[in-house]
Amino acid sequence: MKIDPRSLIAPLFGLLVLVLVVQNTASALKASGSWQPESKTRVRPESPYARLDLILSQAGTTPLPEALRDPFGYGMAAQRVPDKQVATRRHTEPKPIAPVEPPQPSLTAIIWDDDPRATVRWDGRDFSVRANSLFADFTVKSIRPTEVVLERGGQQMVLRLIKKGE
């Protein structure tokens, strides 16, 4: 197999251009200072808390008063009750909490035609439903002209259409 010098001209020219680009890029980076090592002598900035540390480390010139108020206690330090006189809290039985009835869906509209549909409001959203369809965790059992029968967890509930003025 013979190598033709004409077939080597294009790759050699491409390699020459690549070498020139890399050399120019490297010299430009060195000239800009981007490739120079960081200087090891750094000056630490003065701490913003140095003055506060100095003030707190010096001995106070005025003595602190004996009766200081406890910032975490209620009332003044002079009104502090000795430990013997502290009243104990009586245990009281918690009041029974009335069970909260879960919210019920409401029937807002019924379209009565060949394929009856209804609009049911539940959890802040309106659902357009048909018989034997699902919405949220309810199954629509039937739609009648004035009511919709739903089933949830084996329990049936009847939603009646509210007439105007009621």
N, C-alpha and C positions, 0 to 999 in steps of 0.2 A: 504494500500500500504506500503510495507516494503522497507526500503532503505538498499541496500546491501553495506557493507563497501568496497568491492572490486571496486565498480563503483565510489566511492569517492576518491580513491587513486590518479588517474591521475589528476583530477582538483585541488586537494589540493597541489600536487607536483608542478603543473604549477603556482599556486598562490604563493607558497613559492619561486620559482625561480624569479618570477616577483618582489616580495618584496625585495629580495637580490639585484637584478639589480638596482632598484630604489635607495636603500640605498647606494650602491657603487658609483653610478653616482652622487648623492647629495654630498657625502663626497669628491669626487674628485673635483667637482666644487667649494666647499668651500675651499679646500686646495689650489687650483690654484688661488683663489682670484676673480674669475668671479662672485661669488654671494655675494661679500662683498659690502656694500653701498659705494657710491662715497664719497670722502672726500670733505667737504664743503669749506675748505680753499684753494682756487685757487689763484694763483698769476697772475694778469693780465699782459700780455706782454706790453712792452712799445710801444706806438703808433709810427709808422714810420714817422708821420707828426708832432710829438711834436717839433722837432728842427725847422722846417719850421714855425710853429705857433709862437714859441718864437721869431724868427727873424722878422716876420711880425708884431708882437705886440710891438716891441721896436720902439721908435720914431726915425725917420731918422736923421742922423747927417748932411747930406748935403741937402739943399733945392732943390726941383725939379725946373727945368727951366720953365719959364712962357709959352714959345711957344712949347708946346708938340705936336707932330704929332698925329692926330686922326687915330687910327689903322683901323677904319672902313670907313674913307673918302678917296677920291682919291686926290692925290697930297699932297703938303706940307701945314702945318698949316699957314704959312706966306702968302700963295697965296689964302687964303680963301676970297671968294667974299661976301660982305655984302648982307643981305637978299633982299634989294631993287633992286640990280642989277642982281638978278638971272633971267636968261632967262626962259621963259615959253615954254614948248614943244607944237608945233602945232599938231593938230589932223589931221592925214592923213587917207584917206580911204584905207582899205586893198585891195590889188590887188586880183582880182578874181583868184581862183585856177582852173586850167584846170582839167576837170574830168579825172580821171585815168581809162583807159579801163581795165576791169577785165581780168585776164589771161584766155587764151583760151586753151582747150586741143589740143594736136597735134597727128596726126595719124602717127604711126611709121611702121606698117606692116599690111598686109592683107593676110590671108591664104584662098585661094579660092578653095573649094572642095565641096563635098556633104553637108557639114555643115560649111558654111563660118564663120571664126573668124577674129578678128582684135585686134591689140595691140594699145592702146591709152595711151599716156603719159599725166598725169594730176597731178598737185600739187606735183611734184617730184617723182611720183610713176607710174609704168606701170600696166595697167589693161588689161587683156585678156577678150574680150567681144564677145558676139554673138547677133544676132538680137533678139529684145524684151527683152534684159537683162538690168539690172540697175548697174551703178557704180557711186560712189559719189552721186551727185544729178542729174545725167543725165540718160535718157532712150535712149537705142539704138533702133532707128526706123528701119533702114535697113542697110545692108552691100552689097555694089556693088564691082565689080572688082577693081575700082580705088578710091572709096570714101565711107565714112560712114556718115549716117545721124543721128544726135543726137537731142534730145529734152530736153529742160530745162525750167521749168516754163512756158510752153506753147509756147516757141519760138524754132524754129528749126534752127540747124546750120549744115552745110555740111563741113566735114573734107576731104580734098583731099590728096591723097598719093603723096608725093614729089618724083619725079624721080631723079635718080642719076645725079649729075652735075648741078642741078637747085638750 
